Amino acid sequence: MSFAADLRAVLADDQVLDHPLDLHVYAKDAGVTPGIVAAVVFPESSEQVAAAVKIAAKHEVPIVARGAGTGLSGGAVPTRPGLIVALTRLNQIEEVDEAARTAWVGPGVINLDLSAHTMPLGLHYAPDPSSQSACTIGGNVGTNAGGPHCLAEGTTVSHILALELITAEGEIVMLGGAEPDPLGLDLVGVVVGSEGTMGLVTRILVKLTENPPEVRTLLLAFDSIEAAAAAVSAVIAAGVVPAAMELMDQPMIEAVENFKSCGFPITAAVLIAEVAGHPAAVDSEAAVVAQAGRDAGATEIRIAATEIERDLIWLGRKSAFGAVAYAAPDYYLHDTVVPRTRLVETMSAIYEIGARHGIQMLNVFHAGDGNLHPLVAFDAKEPGMLERVKAAADEMVRVSIGVGGALSGEHGVGLEKRDLMGEVFSPMDLDAQARLREAFDPKGLLNPDKILPEGSRCYDFGLVANLEPDSLK
Ligand SMILES: Cc1cc2nc3c(=O)[nH]c(=O)nc-3n(C[C@H](O)[C@H](O)[C@H](O)COP(=O)(O)OP(=O)(O)OC[C@H]3O[C@@H](n4cnc5c(N)ncnc54)[C@H](O)[C@@H]3O)c2cc1C
């Protein structure tokens, strides 16, 4: 039987797509690189995911998990004719345990829907990517997603207790557990952020976080991006770790104001800071943030006085990427991390790179984490433009690595940064990662060509002779 016929033998007709027009829709995520799709399936249970994986394994077809496809690094894009396993129909919030503050959810649950569901219980799911109204919890697990409020709460990995995983062989296994520190290796930690290369996640036990009793949201205006960046370090140095600290530059502020009119001051930079906690603490913490901002040269400081004012500040921040659609037909959103103390010099270097390549750049980023998101607005139809944008991106990544940063803060490595992995990891590091991956996926069918560059196994490099024999055992 053909591959599609085999799939249709275990799934209903409306659960399998193989028409070229449909496949074209699934050939990209929110990044800029298209892939090649052999078929798309929409399983409705863990057993159906396992059955589809077994069929793909029998036909030796690569298997690529997909959530909402909002990923920006090509993670959900097959590089060779592959089976997309779209997990969006596994979207049940199965069980909320109010006392334990946990919930079992399907990977297709939309991030924001989970918090909306638990809000009446005084609980929410803390990781809040700016794409949270569209992206799925499964995709968040795949990329170890972050968000504005991950500064104090930690990224996705800090909020996952257990995972049901479909292995490369189509077996259903459970990793982790409800207890705080399950025995054995931390395989949940291995799978979170592995971008579908270790298995397909079909159920997730998440931690829920108590809604803070009180919140203060501040908006600080600065007449230079460097002053705003300096304020970020000053706040933390003053002893306060806010729930969130987000920075926007003038081109981004203007784009947001044109789009949503949130009342942001048109100035070189705004810093949004939020402190959350006990009513007695938030006012004094807000005062510390305001003073650090004043010392760094803030020209205006607003503290949201009502829920509406707070919502407007966050609407402005979370509409930033949507606003860019009005600036140009295409965008390329970068993602690097630098130590917070190196923000000022890194931002200067990034503006210099943008100017030298003649690209239109807007910045909005998780400043408290040092997680930069230079966003280039461009028209891909302009000859040579995409190449210029990518060349500038590589330079920005190298600058970030040069000051002690990392390749990706939250979007993942995917295809986008795969070939830069050798700049941060030694051949031994890459080999160790490749071997771990082989342990989960001996035939290399789970999202091949992602994360690790070709030749990551040391024997592929011909390096075996240079290594201590013990290190290869
Ligand atoms: C406007 C915009 C704003 C964004 N803001 C943020 C932000 O603030 N923080 C942030 O971290 N990201 C952000 N992103 C990127 C993106 O939304 C996140 O990476 C998100 O986690 C992807 O979720 P998804 O459901 O769309 O996954 P997809 O894009 O479908 O997949 C992402 C990766 O996870 C894997 N995967 C998906 N589901 C599973 C599964 N069930 N099991 C195993 N692997 C799986 C895929 O194979 C792929 O490698 C933003 C994107 C956009 C477009």
The ligand as an SDF file (V2000), in Angstrom:
LIG
                    3D

 53 58  0  0  0  0  0  0  0  0999 V2000
    4.2680   37.0450   16.6410 C   0  0  0  0  0  0  0  0  0  0  0  0
    5.0860   36.0000   17.3200 C   0  0  0  0  0  0  0  0  0  0  0  0
    5.5270   36.2230   18.6270 C   0  0  0  0  0  0  0  0  0  0  0  0
    6.2770   35.2420   19.2790 C   0  0  0  0  0  0  0  0  0  0  0  0
    6.6860   35.4580   20.5760 N   0  0  0  0  0  0  0  0  0  0  0  0
    7.3450   34.4880   21.2380 C   0  0  0  0  0  0  0  0  0  0  0  0
    7.7360   34.6720   22.6090 C   0  0  0  0  0  0  0  0  0  0  0  0
    7.4850   35.7030   23.2430 O   0  0  0  0  0  0  0  0  0  0  0  0
    8.3900   33.6430   23.2000 N   0  0  0  0  0  0  0  0  0  0  0  0
    8.6780   32.4830   22.5460 C   0  0  0  0  0  0  0  0  0  0  0  0
    9.2690   31.5870   23.1360 O   0  0  0  0  0  0  0  0  0  0  0  0
    8.3300   32.3010   21.2520 N   0  0  0  0  0  0  0  0  0  0  0  0
    7.6690   33.2570   20.5960 C   0  0  0  0  0  0  0  0  0  0  0  0
    7.3050   33.0620   19.2920 N   0  0  0  0  0  0  0  0  0  0  0  0
    7.6630   31.7930   18.6060 C   0  0  0  0  0  0  0  0  0  0  0  0
    6.6070   30.6660   18.7330 C   0  0  0  0  0  0  0  0  0  0  0  0
    5.3190   31.1880   18.9570 O   0  0  0  0  0  0  0  0  0  0  0  0
    7.0040   29.7060   19.8370 C   0  0  0  0  0  0  0  0  0  0  0  0
    8.2030   29.0650   19.4550 O   0  0  0  0  0  0  0  0  0  0  0  0
    5.9470   28.6360   20.1650 C   0  0  0  0  0  0  0  0  0  0  0  0
    6.3950   27.8700   21.2630 O   0  0  0  0  0  0  0  0  0  0  0  0
    5.6480   27.7020   18.9880 C   0  0  0  0  0  0  0  0  0  0  0  0
    4.4290   27.0170   19.2630 O   0  0  0  0  0  0  0  0  0  0  0  0
    3.6090   26.3360   18.0810 P   0  0  0  0  0  0  0  0  0  0  0  0
    2.4370   25.6470   18.6710 O   0  0  0  0  0  0  0  0  0  0  0  0
    3.3040   27.3160   17.0200 O   0  0  0  0  0  0  0  0  0  0  0  0
    4.6670   25.2620   17.5780 O   0  0  0  0  0  0  0  0  0  0  0  0
    5.2070   24.9290   16.1060 P   0  0  0  0  0  0  0  0  0  0  0  0
    5.7450   26.1410   15.4570 O   0  0  0  0  0  0  0  0  0  0  0  0
    4.1750   24.1740   15.3670 O   0  0  0  0  0  0  0  0  0  0  0  0
    6.4110   23.9380   16.4750 O   0  0  0  0  0  0  0  0  0  0  0  0
    7.5550   24.4330   17.1420 C   0  0  0  0  0  0  0  0  0  0  0  0
    8.5420   23.2810   17.3810 C   0  0  0  0  0  0  0  0  0  0  0  0
    8.0230   22.3910   18.3690 O   0  0  0  0  0  0  0  0  0  0  0  0
    7.8850   21.0780   17.8340 C   0  0  0  0  0  0  0  0  0  0  0  0
    6.6200   20.5510   18.3510 N   0  0  0  0  0  0  0  0  0  0  0  0
    5.3780   21.0910   18.2140 C   0  0  0  0  0  0  0  0  0  0  0  0
    4.4850   20.3520   18.8690 N   0  0  0  0  0  0  0  0  0  0  0  0
    5.1500   19.3080   19.4160 C   0  0  0  0  0  0  0  0  0  0  0  0
    4.7680   18.1620   20.1840 C   0  0  0  0  0  0  0  0  0  0  0  0
    3.5110   17.9670   20.5700 N   0  0  0  0  0  0  0  0  0  0  0  0
    5.7300   17.2890   20.5450 N   0  0  0  0  0  0  0  0  0  0  0  0
    7.0270   17.4730   20.1970 C   0  0  0  0  0  0  0  0  0  0  0  0
    7.4480   18.5380   19.4750 N   0  0  0  0  0  0  0  0  0  0  0  0
    6.5190   19.4390   19.1020 C   0  0  0  0  0  0  0  0  0  0  0  0
    7.8840   21.2500   16.3160 C   0  0  0  0  0  0  0  0  0  0  0  0
    8.3700   20.0890   15.6450 O   0  0  0  0  0  0  0  0  0  0  0  0
    8.8130   22.4190   16.1480 C   0  0  0  0  0  0  0  0  0  0  0  0
   10.1600   21.9850   16.1810 O   0  0  0  0  0  0  0  0  0  0  0  0
    6.5880   34.0310   18.6110 C   0  0  0  0  0  0  0  0  0  0  0  0
    6.1220   33.8130   17.2980 C   0  0  0  0  0  0  0  0  0  0  0  0
    5.3970   34.7860   16.6640 C   0  0  0  0  0  0  0  0  0  0  0  0
    4.9170   34.5350   15.2590 C   0  0  0  0  0  0  0  0  0  0  0  0
  1  2  1  0
  2  3  1  0
  2 52  2  0
  3  4  2  0
  4  5  1  0
  4 50  1  0
  5  6  2  0
  6  7  1  0
  6 13  1  0
  7  8  2  0
  7  9  1  0
  9 10  1  0
 10 11  2  0
 10 12  1  0
 12 13  2  0
 13 14  1  0
 14 15  1  0
 14 50  1  0
 15 16  1  0
 16 17  1  0
 16 18  1  0
 18 19  1  0
 18 20  1  0
 20 21  1  0
 20 22  1  0
 22 23  1  0
 23 24  1  0
 24 25  2  0
 24 26  1  0
 24 27  1  0
 27 28  1  0
 28 29  2  0
 28 30  1  0
 28 31  1  0
 31 32  1  0
 32 33  1  0
 33 34  1  0
 33 48  1  0
 34 35  1  0
 35 36  1  0
 35 46  1  0
 36 37  1  0
 36 45  1  0
 37 38  2  0
 38 39  1  0
 39 40  1  0
 39 45  2  0
 40 41  1  0
 40 42  2  0
 42 43  1  0
 43 44  2  0
 44 45  1  0
 46 47  1  0
 46 48  1  0
 48 49  1  0
 50 51  2  0
 51 52  1  0
 52 53  1  0
M  END
$$$$
